[in-house]
Amino acid sequence: MKASHPNILFLAILMSIISVSNQGLAAVKVSLSGSRSESNAGYQKIQSGAASAGLSMDLGEYFMVGYTHRQELSSTVGYQQLEGTNTFVYSKTLSHVTTNAVDLTLILYGGDIVTPFVFAGLAVKHYMIDTTQDGQEPQHVSMPHYGPQGGAGLSVRLNQKFSFKLTYTLTDGIKQLPGQSPEQTVDTYTQMGITYAL
């Protein structure tokens, strides 16, 4: 129920985009970006990946409104030492975070090649976390969360249709320790991708 109001906002903004004039529709851009990493930390192996797709539209010369869908997957597999003992247990944690966001972007400088920008908006996240550990029942956590997000980026024009896009995003998140209530925190990520102007 907590995510219902942001979903209504998303629908309202998308309907506004669809209903704009034909002149506005000529300024629609589609963007794709992603990342993947793999690392080893002591007794554990950590793999993560993310991909996002976005749709944006110019609102005059210096503003854009956009919608972004992002999927983030990560897994941590390996052995954990039980606190206060020399015993190790095998554990596996899989997390899946889905984010839907609406942002308003301000173009700081509309250069022919390089265009810096800042953006702010609202993001709705859904966390799904599955943990399996030897000798214990599997645990599943599913929780929605929404809050503000913002960031900055740089667009580099490659040709008339394609641009390279680099963004740094700060978004509202949650963290929780066993036996304690969830707390708000700030999540950050950097993405590189390609934008295509329709």
N, C-alpha and C positions, 0 to 999 in steps of 0.2 A: 504493500500500500504506500510505502514511503516514496517510491519512485514514480507514482502516478502523475503528480503535478509536473515534474520535469518532462515526462513523456508527452503530456498535453502541450507544453511549451514547444517541444521539438516539432510536433505536428503543425502547430500554428505557424512556426517560422518556415517550415517546408512548404506549407500551403501558400504563404506569402511569396516565396521564391517562385513557385510555379505560376502564380497569378500576375507576375510582373509583365511589363510590356515586351514586345518582340525585340526592341532595342536592348533591353537588359539581358534577354536570353542569349544574345550574341556574345556576351562576356562571361559565359559559364566556363569553369575550369574543373578538370578532374585530376586528382593526384593520387599516387600510389607510393608507399614507402614501406621499408621493413628492416629488420635487423636480426642477427643470430649470434650467439656466443656459446662457448664451451670452455669450462675451466675445472681444474682440480684443486681442492682445498683440503689438505690433510687426508682424512679417510673418506672424503666425499667427492663426488663428481657433480658439477652443476651445469645444466644445460638450459638455455633460455632463448626464446625467439618471439618476435612481435611483427605484426603487419597491420597496416591501416590503409583505408581508402577514404577519400574525401571529395566533396562536391562544394564548390564555392562560386559566388557570383559577385561581380562588381556592383557597388552602389555609388555611382559617381566616379570621380577620379582618384580619391584617396581612401575609400572604404570598401570592404568586402564582407559579406556574410557567408558563413560556411557551416557544413555539417561533416563530421568525421566519425567513422566507425573503426575501432581498434580492437584487435585480439592479441592477448599476451599469454604465452604458455611458458612454464618453467618447471623443471624437475630437479630435485636434489636426492641423490641416491648414494648410499654408503653406510658406514658404521659410525655409531655414536657411543661415546663413553657414558655409562650411567654415573650420575653425580655421586662422588664420594667412594667409588669402587674402581676396580681394575677390569670391570666387565664391559664388553662391547656388544651392542645389538645392531642388527641390520635394520635400516629404516629407509622408507621411500616417501617423498612428499611431492605431489603433483598439484600445481596451482594454475588456474585459468581465470584471467581477468578480462571481462568484456567491457568496453567503454564506448558510450555514445555521447558526442559533444556537439554543441552549437557555439560558434565563436563569431565575434565581430573583430575584423582586422583593420588596423590603421596603417596605411602606407606612409612611411617616414620620408621616403624620397623615391620618386618614380623615374629611375634612371633607365636609359636605353638598354643597358646590359645588367646592372646590379640594382636590386630593389630591396632595401631593408624594411622590415615591418614589425609591429607588435600586435598582440591579439589578447582578447579576454572573453570569457564566456562561462558556460555551465556544462558540467560533465556528469553523466550518470554511469556508475560502475556497478558491476556484479561480480563478486568474488566467489569462486568455487575451489575449495582446497580439500584434497584427499590425502590422508596420512596413513601409512601402513608400517607397523613396527613388530618385530618378532615377539611373540608371546602376548600380544595385545589385540583387541578388536580394532578393525579399521575405523578411522574417524573421518567424517565428512562435514564440511562447513560450507554453507551457502548463505551469502548475505549481500543485499544491495546497499549502495551508498551513493549519495550525490553531493556535489559541492562546486565551488568556483574553480576555474582554471585560467591560466594565462601564460604568456611566454613571448618569445621574440624569434625572429628568423631572418633568413636571407634567401632571396630568389635570384638565380643567375640565368638569364635568357640564353638558350642554346641555338634556337632558330625561331622562326615566326610562330611555331606551334608549341615547341617543347621548352621547358625550363627545368633547371636543377634546383631543388628546394632543400634547405637545411633549417630545422626548427629545434628550439629548446623549450620544453613545456614543463610548467609547474602545475600540479593538480592536487586537489584535496584528497587525502587518503585516510585509512584507518589502520591502527596497529593494536594488538591485544596480547597480553601475557596470560598464561594459564591461571584461571581462578580470578582474573580481574576483568573489569569492564573495558570495552573498546575505547580507544583514545584517537583523537584526530591527529594527523601528521601530514607532511607534504611529500608527495611523490614527484620525482623528476625523471625525464627521459629526453634523449636527443635522437632525432630521426633524420635520415637522408632519403630523398625520393625524387620522383619525376612528376612534373605537372604538365598536363596537356590542355591547351585552350581549344574549345570546340568552335 
